[in-house]
Each structure stands twice: as structure tokens, then as C-alpha cells.
């Protein structure tokens, strides 16, 4: 550590031309000190308490020969406000974090006062993952609040939180969270290694991290899961996964991820198994309708007329008799029009967006285009049903991918009929099976087949039947309540027979 005057000169040089940088000289008995802070980032009330603490000490206390400045600091200020550092190397970092730094002449310690201004958004219901029966709390942009939402749900010392900083300019705080003894140590190590390799100027949102730790960055399908629901993250941690928190982002990344998770909703675990299973099958149906229905209709009306009954074929032929363009061109036009309207609705002000898009989309464009003979009424119904069923998918990122994946299938169907659809689906399935997420097969537990994991794939079994954690993670503690879990009635009966 340099001299007192030298340290002040260094800090002044670092914050040169920063008009919000404040340095305040103070005198404490025979000691000279200097306070440094950024006035826009500190809480004025907390800063006033710090200043009053120094002034009251000077007025009401005389330093004796046995008193030391360190003793005075610890007696005068509570631990919730004050921390002490061994050197001045991180002075600038603490100032940029909103703290007030005190440097004292003749002392090597750096005194840091927690004066950061709190500008946190209130905890509200998640906007992209709403639920009917589940918890209504969602993550916010403050990492400390997000960690609190996890800590109050998982109250164990096995929940480990490891901090690191990313971004050469932003110095964004990142937290790696996992359950010791449940999460695979190799996956935790791999997460740290991938994060340590990130070299970037700034991290402003979770997508910055997601794109740099993904196993297949060129694939349209995400190999990490992002969510704004604390209960979803807690469930993933209990399954042996690792969560990555980013300061300033209301979304949390969990790894590894499997394809079937994008078709699961939080409501599945808050309703009865029978209802949840039925809803899942409806969700799978919605996936195929969104992906294939427009392509199926185009292939049917273009190449495979013999599969239609004569009355229906006559009706479709009559509706398309005066149309100027082929069915595939018509379908592509409607899909692009829908995407334009959807983006316009998102970017418009909330008070105007939904109403204007409804009027323009349904009345002026849809109905008028049908009446003008540009598109057929059956094609309009098909594209509308496909667009509506896409919102059945609970994950917004996955919802976007499935929507755009239907476009190449539609083009192949217009060129080659059902064979084009079949080839597109086979290539897509081959690609999914080949993906991995942090060493875990992306299509697990379907491929490779892990029957113990099928209880939470196509069906949602009762909780007493799902006694094992997510398969494929190779957790050392595979049972949800340990190896001595006797809550499962089927296991109890089997053990009685063995006895």
C-alpha cells in the first residue's frame, strides 16, 4: 500500500472527469482521513449516519494512549455498515459498487462503509411464466433479492453460493448455486470452467452468459434453461442441477437441461397427477399442431388429393379456384404477416398495442384478404389455429423456436409433400438426439432410455412414486429423501415381500 497522499492521487486520477465522484477530507483526533464515494450511488441517509458517527466521536470522546483507531471504528459503527479490507487495491471496485471508502493516514486497512443506494423492483408475478395455483413470486433484477427467494425455500447449509465477477467494464456479479451432495461435482466444475473462459466487456442480461456456455451455440435449440420462477429453480436444484444468477437480470439459468423440460409447466406439480398428465398430452398435441399443421395442409392440397374425401376435396378446390398463388406461397405470406403483427404488438405501447393489432390483424388484413381473393378461408383458419396453439408451450424461448422451425417444414412440404415433412422431422430428431447439455444427453430419459425417469416425461406420476431425482445427472444422492426413503408405498410393499 502506498502513502496516504499517493493513494488519494491514484483514486483522483482514476475518477478524473467524473463529476459525481466526491472526496471528503476529515480529521479524527490526530489522524487524517479521506472519504471517497459516488454521490449518485450512495444512500444519503446512510452516508449521513457515517458522517455523524465521526463527528460525535470527535465531540464526546478523547483518544487515550491505549485507544487505537481500529478499536474506535469497530465500536462506533455496526458490522452491518462497516467492513475492513487488508489493502487499498479494491478501493475503486467498492466505490463503483456504491460503497463509501475511508483511507486513513498511517494505516494499511481500507475501511468500507455499506452505503449503496437500494433501487430494487418489487417482487411481482412472473410475466412469461404465469401460474394459476403455484407461487406468484418472480425474480427481479437484484441478485441479492433473488438469492433470498431461494434461501427462504431451501433452508439448508448444503445450499452453496459461489460468487465471481464477469465483464471487463461492467464487473457484473455472478453466483453459482447448487446443493452440495446432490449436484454432480463434475457438472459444478464444468460450470466454473466455462464461466472462467468468458472474456467480454459487459454482461447485461442472462443471454450473454447463455450463449457463451452453451454446448451447441449454432443450434437453434437451447441447451440451458432460463426461468424467472424461484420455485422452478428450487426444483431444479433439488434434482441435482446447477443455477447461475446474474446481477441485473430477472432470469436465472439452470444446467443441465433436457428437451422434455421445455414442455413442462410449474402448474404440472401443483395439480393432481391425472389432470397434469392430461394437460401434458394436450401440450404435446399443441407442439405437433404448431409445427406440422400448416405444412400438412399445404402438402395435402398440393400433392395428396387422393387422401381427402370427395365432398371435402370439392369444397377445398372451390375455395381455391380463384386464388392467384399456390398454397405454399399463401401459407408463407400468412405466417410472415402473423409474425409482423406479433412483433408490432410487442413494440407498441401497452395502452395501444393489443387493440390496434387486433383490428389490423383480424379485420383489415385477415378478413379483407379473404374477401379480396388473395388467400383462402381454410388457409386462414389453419394458420390461426397453428398460431394459437403455439402459446400452449410454457417456455417462451422454446415457443419462439418451434414457431420458426415450422417455416422450413412448410417450404419442404410445398416442394415434396409428405416426404418433405418426414425428412424434415427425421433431420430435426437426429439433431436433438445428438445434442448434449453439460455432458447429459439432451433427449434423456427418452434416448438413451432411462425408465426411472419416464415418471415425469409423458406423464406426471404422484410424488410418492417419483422417489428418484432427474436421470442422467449421475448424482451421488439419487433418491429424493436419501437411500432410507420409505415414503413410497410400492417400495414398502416390495420390501415386505422380500422379508
N, C-alpha and C positions, 0 to 999 in steps of 0.2 A: 504494500500500500504506500502511495506517495505521500508527500507533505500535504498539510491542510490546504494551503493556498494552491498547490498544484492540482489537488483533486477538484477544487472549485473551478479552476480554469479549464480542466478537462470537460467537466459537465457543461459549463457555459459554452464551450466550443461545440460540443455535440448537439446542443439545442439552440445553436445560433440561428437567428432569423425565425425563431418560434415565439410569436408574440404572447402565446398563452403559457409560456414557461416562466415560473416565478422562483426566485431565490431570495431568501429572507435571512439576514444575519441576526443572530440572537446572542445574548450574553448570559451565561448561567454561572453565577459566582465568578470564579477566576477562569472559567472555561469559555472559549469562543466556539460557537457552532453556527451552522447554516442549514436552513430548511429548503428543500427543493420539491416542487410539485408542479403539475399542470392544472391550472385553475379550472379548466372546463371538465376535468375528470374527477376532481375531488368533491366530496360531500362537505359543504360549508359548515354544517353543524358539527361534524366530527372534527374537522380542522380547527374550529373554534375551541373545542374541548382540549385539543392538544396544546394550543397556544395558552389557554387559561391554566393548564396544568403547569407549564413552565413559569408563568407569572406568579401563581400562588406559591410555588416553591420558593421563588426569589424573595417574596414579601414575608413569608411566615416561617422560613427555616434558614438556619445558619449552618453552613458546612463546617463540621468539626474535622479534626485531624484523622479520625477513624472512618469518616464518611468517604465514600467513593462515588464517582458519577454513575457507575453502573448500578450501584445499590439504589441510588436515588431514582434512576429511570424505572427500575422494576417495582419500586414501592409506589411511585407516583402514577403509573399507568397500568391498567389491567392487561392481562395476557391476550384478551380478545382484540386489543388495539395494537399492541406492540409485539414485534418480533426482532431478533438481533441476528445479524449476519456477521460472518467472520472476516469479511473483506468488502471492498467497495467495487468489485468487478461487476456485480449485478445491480448497481445503483440505477443505471439508465433503464434497465428492464423493469424495475419496480416503479420507477417514475412513470413509464409508459403504461403500466398496469393500473394507474390511478392512485398509487400509494404516495405518502409523503416520506421523504428520506432525510434523515438528520446525520450530518457529518460533524464530528467534534474534534477540535484540535488536540493532538496528542494521543488519541485513542484509535485503535485499529478496527474497532467494531463499527458496523453500519447499522443504525437504528431505523427501523422501517415501521411506520405507523399506517394501519389499515384504514385509509380514508377514501377508498374507492366509492364513487357515486353509484348507487343502485338504480338502474334503469331497466327493470325486468318487466316483461309482459306477463299479465296474469295468466294463470293456468286455465285453459279453456278446453272444450271438447275438440278432439281431432277433426280436422276438416276433410281429409282424404280417406279416413278410415272410420266412418261413423259406426256406432253400435247401438242396439236397442236396449239390451239388458246388461251389458258389461259396464265397466268403469267409464266415466266421462272425462277423465283427466288425459291431457295430451302434453307432449313435450313442448318446451319453449326454447328460446334462443340462448338461455343462460345455462351453462354446463353444470353449475352447482345446483341449480333447481332440478335439473334432470337427474342428477345423481341422487338427490334427496328422494325423488319419486321412486327410485329403485331401492334405496336403502330402507325406506319405510315398508316396503313389501317383502324384501328378503332380509331378515334380521339375523344374520349370522356372520361370524368373523371369517368364515370361509369365502365370503364375497370380497374379492381382491380388486382394488382400483389402482392402476399404474399410470402415472402421468408422463407425458412427453410433449414436446413443442415442435410444430411444423410450420414452415413458411419463413423464408429469409426476411421478409418485410413485415408480415402480419404477426409472426410469433404466436400462432393460434394454439391454444391449449387443447390437447387430445388426451382422452382417457381410454385405456384398455381395461375392460371389466370382464371378469369371469369368476366361476366358482371353483376354488381350489379343491381338488379331489374328485371333481365331476368332469370338468373340462379336460380334454386331452392336452397334455403338456406339449406335445409336438405341434398341435394347432396353435397354441398360445405363442410358442416360439416362432412359428412361421408368420403369425400376425405381426410380431415385433420386427422381424427381419424385413418384411415387405414395407412396413411403415418407415423403417430406418433408411430405406433406399429412396424415399421420396425427396426429390430436390425441386422446389418450386418457390416462386416469390411469395405467394399467398394462398391460404386456404379459407375460402369464404362460405363454403357450403359442403354438405356431405358428398356431393357428386365429385368434387375434386379428389377426395380420398378413394371413393368407389372406383373411379376409372383407373386409378394407379395401382390398386391391389387386386384387381380382377384377374382371374385365371385366363380368361379369353376376352381380351379387350376388343377384338374385332367381331365378336359375336353379338348379335342383337339381343340375346337373352342374358339377363343379369345373373352373375354368379355370386352376388352378395344380396342381402335383403335389407331394405331400408323401411323403417316404420316410425310413426310418431306416437305409438301407443306404448306406455310403460308396461302394461300387463303383457303385451306381446313380447317385449324384451325379457321380462322376468321368466316367461315360459320358455324362451329360447335358452336363457342361462341355466335353468333347471334341467334342460335337455343336454347340457354339456357344450353349448355354443359360446362364442366369444362376442362381446358387444364393443363397439367403437363409438365413443361420444366425441362430438366436435363442438367446441365453443362457438356460438353464433348460429348454429343450425338446429332447427326443431325436429330433425330426423336423426335416428340412431341406426348404425349399420350393425347387422349381426351376420356372423360367418361361422361355419359353412352354411350353405343353403341348398335345398333340393327343389326340384321343379314343382312337386306337388304342393309345397308350401304357398306358392302364389295363388293356389285355388282354395286355400283355407282362410276362413274368416274368424275373427275373435268371437263372434256370436256362436260359432260351432261348439265352443266349450262352455257356453253359458245356458244352453238349452238341452233338452233331453236327447239321448243318443239317436232315437228313432227320427225325430224331427231334423236333427243336424245331418244325419245320413241322407234323408230325402232332399234336403236343401243342397247338399254337396252334389248329388246326382243331377239336380237341376242346373247347378253351376257348371258341371261338366258338359251338359247338353248345350248351355249357353256358349261355352267355349267353341264347340264344333259348329254351332249355328253362325256365330260371328266369323269364324274362319272360312267356312265352306259354303254357306247358303248362297251368296251371290254367284260364286264360281259354279256351283251345282246347277243353278237356274240357267246360267249362260250356256253351259255345256249341254244341258237338256234341250234347250230351244234351238241350239245351233247344230248339234251333231246327232242327238239321240232322240229323234221324234218318235221312234217306234216304241219307246218306253211309256209314252203318255196314252191315256185312254182317248178314244176318238172325240167325244164331246169336249174334253178339256183342250185337246190339241186344236180343235176348230176355234174355240174361244181365244186361245193364245194367238193363233195365226191371224184371226180377225183383228185383234187389238194391235198387232204389229204390222198390219198390211200397209198402212200409210206412213210408217215411221221411216225417216231418211237414213238412219245409221244402224249398223249391226248391233246386236245385243251387247257385245263386249265393250264397244265404244260407249254405248249408252250407260252401262254399269260403271265404267271408269269415270265418266262425266259426273254421275250422281255421287260416287264416293268422294271425288275431289271437291265437289260442291259442299258436301256434308262437312268435310274437314275444314274448308274455308269458313263455313258458318260457325263451326265449333270454336275455332281459334278466334274469330271475331267476337264471339260471346265471352270468351275468357278475357280478352284485352279491353273490352268495353267497360265503362263504369258500371258498378253493380246496380245502380238505380235504373239503368237503361238497357243493359246487355241482354237479359233474358227476354224482355218484351220485344225488342227490336228484332232479335234473331228469330223468335217465334213467328212474327209477322212476315219477315223477309223469307224465311226458310219454308214455312208451311203454305203460305198464301201466295206471295208474289212469285216465288221460284217454283215450288213444287206443283201447286195446283195449276198455275199459269202454264208451266212447261208441258203438263199433261194435256191441257186444253188446246195448246198450240200445236200438238202433234210432234213434239221434239222427243219426248220419252213416253214409254208405255206405262199404264197404271199398275200393271203387275210388277214391273221392274221397280217402280217407286215403292211399292209395298215391301218387296224383298229387301231393298237397301235400307228401308226404315226399320224393319224387323232386325236386320243384322246390326244396325247402329244402336238400337235399343238394348239388345241382348248383350252388347259389349260391356255395358255398365254393371252386369251381374258379377263380373270379375272383381274381387275385393281389393286387389293391389293396383294402384293407378299406373305404376310403371309397367307392369305386366299387361295391363289393359291397353296401353299405347302400342306395345309391341305386337299384340295379337291383331289389333286393328290394321296396322300397316303390313303385317305378314299376309293378310288376306289379299292384298293387291297383286303380288306376283302369282299367287294361286289363281286369281281371277284371269290374269293375262294368259297363263298356260291353259286354263280351261277354254278360253276363247280360241286358242290356236290348235289344241289337240283333244279337246273334250275331256271325258272322264280319265283318259290315260294321263293327261297333263296334271289333273288333280292328284292322281295316285302317285305319280313321280315326285311331285312337289311335297306330298306328305311323307314319302319314304326318305327323301333327302333331309327334310326337317327332323324326322325322328332319328335318323342316323346321326345328325349333328347333335341333337340333345343327348343321346346316349354316349357320345364321345366326350362331352364336357365333364369337367371336374371342378369342384369348389373347395379349395384348400385341401386337396387330396381326397375328397369324398366324392364318389360318383354322383353326378347331377341328377340322374334318373333313379337314384336309390329311393326307396327299397323295392322298386319295380324291376329295375335292371342295374346291377345284379339283384336277383330276387332275395329278399330278406323277409320271410313270412312273419316274423315277430313284429315287423313294422307296418304290416298291412292293416293293423287295427286302427290306424289313423291316416289312411290314404283314401280309399274309396268309401269307407265307412268311418263313423266316429263311434268307437266302442265305448262302453261305460268306463269310468275312471278306474274302477277296481280291476278291470281287465287289462288296462294299459299300464302294467307294472314295470315295463322296461322303458328306458329312455330311447331317444331317436336312434335308429340303427345306422351303422356306418361311421359313427363318430369315435368308436373304439374307446369309449370312456372306461376308466378303471372301476367306476361305480355304476354298473349298468342298470341296476334296479332303482326305481324312483325313491324307495324308502330303505335302501340297503338290502343286503343279502338275506336279512332276517325279516323281510316284509311278509306278514301273514294276513294282510288285508284282503287278498284275492280269494274269493270263495272257491274258485276252481283249483287253486293251488292247495288250499286247505283240504279239499276232498281227496286230491291225489296223494297228499302226504299221509292222510289217514289210511288210505288203501295200502300204501307202501308199508305202513307199520303193521 
